[in-house]
């Protein structure tokens, strides 16, 4: 993988992790993924769906850690 592609992938991963861990809101997440070149509505929706699922899993794990 080229250096540029790796940088874009790293930025996408960071956006997903930050959103999943409730560090950023959905608008910031959308801004970050569109800045990485994700512009098709179906691609944006797929990234949102994946990030929402990860966010749910993170919240459940945080809840389970407390109890």
N, CA, C and O atoms as a DFTB+ gen file, in Angstrom:
268 C
 N C O
     1  1       0.852      -1.172       0.000
     2  2       0.000       0.000       0.000
     3  2       0.890       1.225       0.000
     4  3       1.864       1.307       0.750
     5  1       0.541       2.179      -0.856
     6  2       1.322       3.403      -0.936
     7  2       1.205       4.230       0.324
     8  3       0.290       4.055       1.128
     9  1       2.152       5.132       0.474
    10  2       2.181       5.971       1.677
    11  2       0.927       6.833       1.779
    12  3       0.380       6.998       2.870
    13  1       0.462       7.387       0.654
    14  2      -0.732       8.227       0.661
    15  2      -1.963       7.426       1.046
    16  3      -2.776       7.869       1.857
    17  1      -2.095       6.224       0.448
    18  2      -3.244       5.372       0.787
    19  2      -3.225       4.991       2.260
    20  3      -4.271       4.956       2.908
    21  1      -2.043       4.708       2.790
    22  2      -1.928       4.347       4.200
    23  2      -2.314       5.523       5.090
    24  3      -2.956       5.338       6.123
    25  1      -1.925       6.724       4.693
    26  2      -2.269       7.908       5.473
    27  2      -3.785       8.109       5.500
    28  3      -4.353       8.416       6.548
    29  1      -4.432       7.938       4.358
    30  2      -5.890       8.074       4.286
    31  2      -6.552       7.009       5.163
    32  3      -7.489       7.305       5.905
    33  1      -6.060       5.771       5.076
    34  2      -6.626       4.690       5.893
    35  2      -6.446       4.983       7.377
    36  3      -7.354       4.740       8.172
    37  1      -5.287       5.501       7.755
    38  2      -5.042       5.856       9.157
    39  2      -6.000       6.942       9.622
    40  3      -6.512       6.882      10.739
    41  1      -6.244       7.930       8.775
    42  2      -7.179       9.008       9.130
    43  2      -8.610       8.483       9.260
    44  3      -9.345       8.891      10.159
    45  1      -9.001       7.579       8.362
    46  2     -10.330       6.964       8.466
    47  2     -10.456       6.151       9.749
    48  3     -11.461       6.240      10.453
    49  1      -9.432       5.362      10.047
    50  2      -9.451       4.554      11.267
    51  2      -9.558       5.433      12.508
    52  3     -10.315       5.127      13.430
    53  1      -8.796       6.530      12.528
    54  2      -8.845       7.436      13.686
    55  2     -10.235       8.047      13.834
    56  3     -10.746       8.170      14.947
    57  1     -10.843       8.429      12.719
    58  2     -12.202       8.981      12.775
    59  2     -13.171       7.950      13.338
    60  3     -14.013       8.275      14.174
    61  1     -13.051       6.709      12.879
    62  2     -13.933       5.645      13.378
    63  2     -13.721       5.412      14.872
    64  3     -14.689       5.313      15.626
    65  1     -12.464       5.323      15.305
    66  2     -12.184       5.096      16.721
    67  2     -12.658       6.261      17.577
    68  3     -13.256       6.052      18.633
    69  1     -12.396       7.483      17.133
    70  2     -12.823       8.654      17.903
    71  2     -14.336       8.708      18.023
    72  3     -14.863       9.041      19.084
    73  1     -15.034       8.387      16.955
    74  2     -16.496       8.406      17.008
    75  2     -17.009       7.266      17.892
    76  3     -17.914       7.458      18.704
    77  1     -16.427       6.094      17.725
    78  2     -16.868       4.940      18.525
    79  2     -16.669       5.185      20.010
    80  3     -17.478       4.746      20.828
    81  1     -15.598       5.884      20.362
    82  2     -15.309       6.150      21.771
    83  2     -15.920       7.461      22.259
    84  3     -15.541       7.973      23.313
    85  1     -16.857       7.996      21.496
    86  2     -17.613       9.199      21.862
    87  2     -16.721      10.425      22.058
    88  3     -17.053      11.309      22.848
    89  1     -15.600      10.483      21.351
    90  2     -14.710      11.637      21.438
    91  2     -15.144      12.741      20.481
    92  3     -14.824      13.911      20.691
    93  1     -15.876      12.368      19.423
    94  2     -16.379      13.340      18.461
    95  2     -17.839      13.026      18.164
    96  3     -18.301      11.904      18.371
    97  1     -18.549      14.018      17.682
    98  2     -19.945      13.842      17.308
    99  2     -20.043      13.454      15.834
   100  3     -19.044      13.449      15.116
   101  1     -21.257      13.131      15.395
   102  2     -21.455      12.639      14.046
   103  2     -21.054      13.668      12.984
   104  3     -20.506      13.290      11.949
   105  1     -21.313      14.943      13.213
   106  2     -20.950      15.969      12.225
   107  2     -19.439      16.001      12.005
   108  3     -18.975      16.102      10.869
   109  1     -18.680      15.916      13.084
   110  2     -17.218      15.886      12.969
   111  2     -16.771      14.612      12.257
   112  3     -15.849      14.647      11.441
   113  1     -17.413      13.501      12.559
   114  2     -17.100      12.234      11.889
   115  2     -17.346      12.358      10.389
   116  3     -16.510      11.952       9.581
   117  1     -18.487      12.918      10.022
   118  2     -18.799      13.109       8.602
   119  2     -17.776      14.014       7.923
   120  3     -17.353      13.741       6.799
   121  1     -17.385      15.074       8.591
   122  2     -16.391      15.990       8.025
   123  2     -15.063      15.269       7.788
   124  3     -14.408      15.476       6.767
   125  1     -14.679      14.432       8.731
   126  2     -13.406      13.717       8.595
   127  2     -13.443      12.693       7.461
   128  3     -12.492      12.595       6.686
   129  1     -14.528      11.934       7.358
   130  2     -14.538      10.913       6.306
   131  2     -14.683      11.539       4.927
   132  3     -14.122      11.026       3.958
   133  1     -15.424      12.635       4.819
   134  2     -15.519      13.297       3.514
   135  2     -14.185      13.937       3.140
   136  3     -13.843      14.000       1.959
   137  1     -13.431      14.410       4.124
   138  2     -12.101      14.953       3.853
   139  2     -11.155      13.867       3.340
   140  3     -10.176      14.159       2.654
   141  1     -11.457      12.620       3.676
   142  2     -10.647      11.487       3.200
   143  2     -11.100      10.993       1.831
   144  3     -10.519      10.054       1.287
   145  1     -12.124      11.615       1.276
   146  2     -12.562      11.256      -0.068
   147  2     -13.790      10.372      -0.133
   148  3     -14.165       9.921      -1.215
   149  1     -14.421      10.115       0.991
   150  2     -15.652       9.330       1.009
   151  2     -16.794      10.295       0.705
   152  3     -17.174      11.101       1.555
   153  1     -17.347      10.211      -0.522
   154  2     -18.349      11.199      -0.925
   155  2     -19.649      10.594      -1.435
   156  3     -20.675      11.274      -1.450
   157  1     -19.629       9.334      -1.853
   158  2     -20.871       8.722      -2.336
   159  2     -21.818       8.469      -1.163
   160  3     -21.394       7.973      -0.119
   161  1     -23.096       8.807      -1.329
   162  2     -24.042       8.643      -0.218
   163  2     -24.062       7.228       0.366
   164  3     -24.139       7.072       1.584
   165  1     -23.995       6.204      -0.474
   166  2     -24.036       4.836       0.044
   167  2     -22.748       4.496       0.808
   168  3     -22.789       3.736       1.775
   169  1     -21.621       5.046       0.385
   170  2     -20.373       4.826       1.116
   171  2     -20.395       5.547       2.455
   172  3     -19.956       5.006       3.470
   173  1     -20.906       6.765       2.449
   174  2     -21.026       7.527       3.699
   175  2     -21.933       6.785       4.668
   176  3     -21.614       6.664       5.851
   177  1     -23.070       6.285       4.171
   178  2     -23.998       5.560       5.033
   179  2     -23.364       4.296       5.592
   180  3     -23.587       3.955       6.754
   181  1     -22.580       3.599       4.784
   182  2     -21.906       2.384       5.257
   183  2     -20.919       2.711       6.383
   184  3     -20.844       1.987       7.376
   185  1     -20.167       3.799       6.226
   186  2     -19.226       4.205       7.275
   187  2     -19.975       4.621       8.541
   188  3     -19.547       4.301       9.649
   189  1     -21.086       5.330       8.379
   190  2     -21.887       5.729       9.545
   191  2     -22.434       4.500      10.257
   192  3     -22.365       4.407      11.483
   193  1     -22.978       3.553       9.489
   194  2     -23.527       2.337      10.092
   195  2     -22.457       1.573      10.875
   196  3     -22.700       1.131      11.998
   197  1     -21.281       1.423      10.280
   198  2     -20.191       0.716      10.953
   199  2     -19.749       1.452      12.212
   200  3     -19.485       0.830      13.241
   201  1     -19.669       2.774      12.125
   202  2     -19.244       3.569      13.273
   203  2     -20.299       3.546      14.382
   204  3     -19.955       3.505      15.563
   205  1     -21.570       3.571      14.009
   206  2     -22.642       3.502      15.012
   207  2     -22.616       2.158      15.743
   208  3     -22.813       2.098      16.957
   209  1     -22.373       1.094      15.000
   210  2     -22.286      -0.229      15.620
   211  2     -21.092      -0.299      16.573
   212  3     -21.202      -0.843      17.671
   213  1     -19.960       0.250      16.151
   214  2     -18.776       0.267      17.014
   215  2     -19.029       1.122      18.256
   216  3     -18.583       0.784      19.352
   217  1     -19.744       2.223      18.076
   218  2     -20.064       3.103      19.211
   219  2     -20.954       2.381      20.212
   220  3     -20.753       2.489      21.422
   221  1     -21.928       1.653      19.712
   222  2     -22.816       0.881      20.580
   223  2     -22.012      -0.153      21.364
   224  3     -22.173      -0.284      22.577
   225  1     -21.143      -0.889      20.662
   226  2     -20.329      -1.915      21.318
   227  2     -19.429      -1.291      22.385
   228  3     -19.255      -1.864      23.461
   229  1     -18.861      -0.127      22.094
   230  2     -18.000       0.539      23.061
   231  2     -18.795       0.937      24.303
   232  3     -18.330       0.753      25.428
   233  1     -19.997       1.485      24.095
   234  2     -20.823       1.888      25.233
   235  2     -21.223       0.685      26.078
   236  3     -21.236       0.767      27.307
   237  1     -21.547      -0.425      25.434
   238  2     -21.900      -1.646      26.171
   239  2     -20.699      -2.139      26.976
   240  3     -20.845      -2.530      28.134
   241  1     -19.525      -2.122      26.371
   242  2     -18.336      -2.581      27.087
   243  2     -18.020      -1.663      28.270
   244  3     -17.581      -2.136      29.319
   245  1     -18.239      -0.365      28.111
   246  2     -18.026       0.570      29.215
   247  2     -19.012       0.313      30.343
   248  3     -18.653       0.388      31.518
   249  1     -20.234       0.014      29.989
   250  2     -21.261      -0.295      30.987
   251  2     -20.917      -1.582      31.727
   252  3     -21.028      -1.650      32.951
   253  1     -20.497      -2.606      30.977
   254  2     -20.148      -3.882      31.593
   255  2     -18.926      -3.768      32.496
   256  3     -18.817      -4.498      33.480
   257  1     -18.020      -2.875      32.178
   258  2     -16.823      -2.673      33.004
   259  2     -17.200      -2.073      34.351
   260  3     -16.567      -2.368      35.365
   261  1     -18.227      -1.236      34.365
   262  2     -18.649      -0.591      35.606
   263  2     -19.302      -1.571      36.568
   264  3     -19.255      -1.384      37.784
   265  1     -19.911      -2.617      36.016
   266  2     -20.660      -3.538      36.871
   267  2     -20.029      -4.855      36.909
   268  3     -20.525      -5.758      37.583
